[in-house]
Amino acid sequence: MTGGPAGGTAGAGSLSGRLAVVTGGTAGIGLAIARRFVSEGADVIVTGTNPERAEALRIEGQKTDAPIGIQVVLADAADLDGLDRLAEVIRASGRTIDVLVANAGRDVDSTPLVDMTPELFDRVAGLNFRGTFFAAQRLVPLMTDGGSIVLVSSIAAHNGGPGHAVYNATKSAVRSLARTLTSELAGRGIRANAVSPGPIATAGFDQFTGGSETVEQAVAAMIPVGRIGRPDEVAAAVLFLASHESSFIAGAELVVDGGMSQV
């Protein structure tokens, strides 16, 4: 139940000639964002930790008439050394960042509060918020004045789902960070916004459902649109916030959940 009409936002070439950085950009929502940005004319640098996925992107680029426009930096966005390595790649390019998308994130299997260990806590919080925070800290100095930051949060920031206390809290923190960044960077004209997806057809959602079509259908039944969302639909929302089409939107949250959290 992941169909529905393919949609878009902003005009073709809306990121022409711009440099975009997407953390966690080799799979799922992050990869959909990177590909959409390329289709809009951007040069894109993504982070990822999987060498096979990085190689697959390189091969994909060779099969097109023109370079795919995606460069992969093998780095864990939760690791400060990895973020510093990413910053060095950008400095070496001689360019500044026009669009920063902090997408990298993770959850663990449903874990009640009383069973949460410090190791599991750090695994989730270390990437979802610490990684997002320090990605902004390391990369904002390399951004173009008037640029755009998009932080990927989640409707979990608001729904308090049981068994996911750390994930929910970190995504709430990410949403809050968009407000603070907007305030702190106002003097440079840099806008920061958050995108909060609901259930999206990714490997993470498959992990949540256990691959059960029955569970997927039960989730879809809670969504007014009547289906699970697609990564490209989140990418369209991110593109809108990254482009000049959203020039008067700052510190805001765009929910992409088919109405699940709204009614």
Secondary structure per residue as TSV (DSSP state, phi and psi in degrees):
chain	resnum	aa	ss	phi	psi
A	1	M	-	360.0	52.8
A	2	T	-	-118.7	21.6
A	3	G	-	-82.5	-150.3
A	4	G	-	109.0	159.7
A	5	P	-	-69.1	138.1
A	6	A	-	-72.6	136.2
A	7	G	-	-128.1	175.0
A	8	G	-	-149.7	172.1
A	9	T	-	-149.2	156.4
A	10	A	S	63.0	155.9
A	11	G	-	-79.8	159.4
A	12	A	T	-58.4	133.3
A	13	G	T	81.4	17.4
A	14	S	T	-68.7	-14.0
A	15	L	T	-117.6	23.1
A	16	S	T	-55.0	125.7
A	17	G	T	77.9	4.3
A	18	R	-	-97.7	154.0
A	19	L	E	-102.7	124.8
A	20	A	E	-119.9	143.2
A	21	V	E	-119.9	129.8
A	22	V	E	-127.0	115.4
A	23	T	E	-79.8	145.1
A	24	G	T	63.0	47.9
A	25	G	-	-107.7	19.2
A	26	T	S	-104.9	1.4
A	27	A	S	-157.8	161.7
A	28	G	H	58.5	-136.3
A	29	I	H	-61.8	-42.0
A	30	G	H	-60.9	-41.7
A	31	L	H	-67.3	-39.0
A	32	A	H	-62.1	-39.2
A	33	I	H	-63.8	-47.8
A	34	A	H	-59.6	-45.0
A	35	R	H	-65.5	-39.1
A	36	R	H	-66.0	-40.6
A	37	F	H	-60.9	-43.0
A	38	V	H	-60.6	-41.3
A	39	S	H	-64.9	-19.6
A	40	E	T	-98.1	11.1
A	41	G	T	96.4	3.8
A	42	A	-	-82.4	153.6
A	43	D	E	-92.6	133.6
A	44	V	E	-126.8	132.6
A	45	I	E	-113.2	126.8
A	46	V	E	-120.4	155.4
A	47	T	E	-104.7	154.3
A	48	G	E	-166.8	162.6
A	49	T	S	-112.9	-3.2
A	50	N	-	-104.9	109.4
A	51	P	H	-60.7	-33.7
A	52	E	H	-64.9	-41.4
A	53	R	H	-66.1	-39.0
A	54	A	H	-61.6	-43.0
A	55	E	H	-66.2	-37.4
A	56	A	H	-61.9	-38.6
A	57	L	H	-66.2	-38.9
A	58	R	H	-63.1	-44.2
A	59	I	H	-65.4	-39.8
A	60	E	H	-58.1	-40.9
A	61	G	H	-64.3	-34.3
A	62	Q	H	-70.7	-21.7
A	63	K	T	-86.8	-4.7
A	64	T	S	-99.0	162.6
A	65	D	S	-67.5	-31.2
A	66	A	S	-124.6	157.0
A	67	P	-	-54.2	141.4
A	68	I	-	-66.1	-22.1
A	69	G	-	83.5	13.7
A	70	I	E	-115.7	122.4
A	71	Q	E	-107.6	132.0
A	72	V	E	-103.9	129.0
A	73	V	E	-107.9	115.7
A	74	L	E	-72.6	105.5
A	75	A	-	-161.1	142.0
A	76	D	-	-86.4	120.9
A	77	A	T	-66.6	-11.5
A	78	A	T	-86.6	-9.1
A	79	D	-	-102.4	123.1
A	80	L	H	-63.8	-35.0
A	81	D	H	-63.4	-38.6
A	82	G	H	-63.7	-40.7
A	83	L	H	-66.7	-37.6
A	84	D	H	-65.7	-36.8
A	85	R	H	-64.9	-40.9
A	86	L	H	-60.6	-44.5
A	87	A	H	-61.5	-38.1
A	88	E	H	-65.1	-38.7
A	89	V	H	-61.1	-41.3
A	90	I	H	-68.3	-43.7
A	91	R	H	-59.7	-41.9
A	92	A	H	-64.9	-24.6
A	93	S	H	-73.2	-18.2
A	94	G	T	75.6	12.6
A	95	R	-	-117.0	166.7
A	96	T	-	-111.9	157.5
A	97	I	E	-82.2	128.1
A	98	D	E	-92.2	-34.6
A	99	V	E	-135.7	127.6
A	100	L	E	-117.4	123.0
A	101	V	E	-116.4	113.1
A	102	A	E	-92.3	96.5
A	103	N	-	-108.6	-26.8
A	104	A	-	-55.9	132.0
A	105	G	-	-167.0	165.1
A	106	R	-	-156.3	162.9
A	107	D	-	-134.4	172.6
A	108	V	-	-120.8	172.0
A	109	D	S	-56.0	152.4
A	110	S	-	-48.1	121.8
A	111	T	-	-134.5	113.5
A	112	P	-	-58.3	154.3
A	113	L	G	-50.7	-44.4
A	114	V	G	-69.8	-16.9
A	115	D	G	-101.9	-3.9
A	116	M	-	-68.6	128.9
A	117	T	-	-99.7	157.9
A	118	P	H	-57.9	-33.8
A	119	E	H	-66.7	-45.3
A	120	L	H	-65.7	-40.2
A	121	F	H	-56.6	-50.1
A	122	D	H	-66.5	-32.6
A	123	R	H	-63.3	-41.3
A	124	V	H	-79.8	-51.9
A	125	A	H	-67.0	-32.2
A	126	G	I	-62.1	-36.0
A	127	L	I	-90.5	-49.2
A	128	N	I	-63.6	-44.0
A	129	F	I	-111.8	-50.5
A	130	R	I	-57.7	-45.6
A	131	G	I	-63.0	-42.1
A	132	T	H	-64.5	-44.9
A	133	F	H	-60.1	-50.0
A	134	F	H	-76.8	-23.1
A	135	A	H	-61.9	-44.2
A	136	A	H	-64.0	-45.0
A	137	Q	H	-59.9	-44.3
A	138	R	H	-74.2	-32.1
A	139	L	H	-101.3	-24.1
A	140	V	G	-56.2	-39.7
A	141	P	G	-62.2	-17.3
A	142	L	G	-98.4	7.6
A	143	M	E	-90.1	152.8
A	144	T	E	-73.5	136.8
A	145	D	E	-58.4	136.9
A	146	G	E	86.5	7.2
A	147	G	E	-76.3	-174.8
A	148	S	E	-134.4	138.5
A	149	I	E	-117.3	132.5
A	150	V	E	-124.0	121.7
A	151	L	E	-102.7	131.3
A	152	V	E	-91.2	109.2
A	153	S	-	-99.3	-138.6
A	154	S	-	-171.5	154.5
A	155	I	T	-66.4	-13.4
A	156	A	H	-63.3	-18.6
A	157	A	H	-63.2	-19.2
A	158	H	H	-118.5	-19.4
A	159	N	H	-95.3	-10.2
A	160	G	-	60.8	34.7
A	161	G	-	-58.7	132.6
A	162	P	T	-65.7	146.6
A	163	G	T	86.1	-1.1
A	164	H	-	-134.1	41.3
A	165	A	H	-58.3	-43.8
A	166	V	H	-69.8	-45.5
A	167	Y	H	-58.4	-48.2
A	168	N	H	-58.7	-45.9
A	169	A	H	-66.3	-40.3
A	170	T	H	-67.9	-36.1
A	171	K	H	-70.6	-30.6
A	172	S	H	-66.3	-39.5
A	173	A	H	-64.2	-39.0
A	174	V	H	-62.2	-43.5
A	175	R	H	-61.4	-42.1
A	176	S	H	-63.7	-37.2
A	177	L	H	-60.7	-32.8
A	178	A	H	-60.2	-36.8
A	179	R	H	-66.6	-48.1
A	180	T	H	-64.1	-42.5
A	181	L	H	-61.5	-40.6
A	182	T	H	-59.7	-41.9
A	183	S	H	-67.5	-47.4
A	184	E	H	-70.0	-30.2
A	185	L	T	-102.5	8.6
A	186	A	G	-57.2	-36.2
A	187	G	G	-64.5	-21.4
A	188	R	G	-100.0	0.4
A	189	G	T	71.6	20.1
A	190	I	-	-90.8	124.2
A	191	R	E	-95.7	140.1
A	192	A	E	-124.7	131.7
A	193	N	E	-137.7	164.6
A	194	A	E	-117.3	144.2
A	195	V	E	-113.4	129.9
A	196	S	E	-118.6	97.6
A	197	P	E	-74.8	154.9
A	198	G	-	-98.2	-146.2
A	199	P	S	-65.7	119.3
A	200	I	B	-125.5	141.2
A	201	A	S	-71.7	86.1
A	202	T	S	-132.9	175.9
A	203	A	H	-61.3	-34.1
A	204	G	H	-64.0	-39.1
A	205	F	H	-68.8	-37.9
A	206	D	H	-61.3	-37.5
A	207	Q	H	-64.8	-40.5
A	208	F	H	-62.5	-42.5
A	209	T	H	-85.2	-12.1
A	210	G	T	68.0	20.1
A	211	G	T	75.2	11.0
A	212	S	-	-84.5	120.2
A	213	E	H	-65.5	-31.2
A	214	T	H	-63.6	-43.8
A	215	V	H	-66.0	-42.0
A	216	E	H	-59.7	-43.3
A	217	Q	H	-65.2	-35.9
A	218	A	H	-65.7	-40.2
A	219	V	H	-66.3	-45.5
A	220	A	H	-59.5	-32.8
A	221	A	T	-66.9	-19.4
A	222	M	T	-88.8	-2.9
A	223	I	S	-104.2	120.8
A	224	P	T	-53.0	-35.5
A	225	V	T	-68.1	-21.4
A	226	G	S	89.9	15.3
A	227	R	S	-159.1	169.6
A	228	I	-	-80.8	144.7
A	229	G	B	-76.6	167.2
A	230	R	-	-112.2	149.6
A	231	P	H	-54.6	-36.5
A	232	D	H	-67.7	-22.9
A	233	E	H	-73.8	-34.8
A	234	V	H	-68.7	-40.7
A	235	A	H	-59.4	-37.1
A	236	A	H	-64.1	-39.1
A	237	A	H	-67.6	-41.2
A	238	V	H	-63.8	-41.5
A	239	L	H	-58.6	-43.6
A	240	F	H	-57.2	-47.3
A	241	L	H	-72.1	-25.1
A	242	A	H	-80.0	-23.9
A	243	S	S	-92.8	172.6
A	244	H	G	-72.8	-8.4
A	245	E	G	-61.1	-23.6
A	246	S	G	-109.1	30.5
A	247	S	T	-60.5	-19.3
A	248	F	T	-109.3	21.7
A	249	I	-	-115.9	121.9
A	250	A	-	-150.5	140.0
A	251	G	S	71.7	14.1
A	252	A	-	-100.7	173.8
A	253	E	E	-127.2	127.3
A	254	L	E	-108.0	114.1
A	255	V	E	-89.3	129.8
A	256	V	E	-123.9	81.2
A	257	D	S	-140.3	17.2
A	258	G	T	64.5	18.4
A	259	G	T	90.0	3.1
A	260	M	T	-56.8	-42.0
A	261	S	T	-94.9	3.2
A	262	Q	T	-105.8	-16.3
A	263	V	-	-128.8	360.0
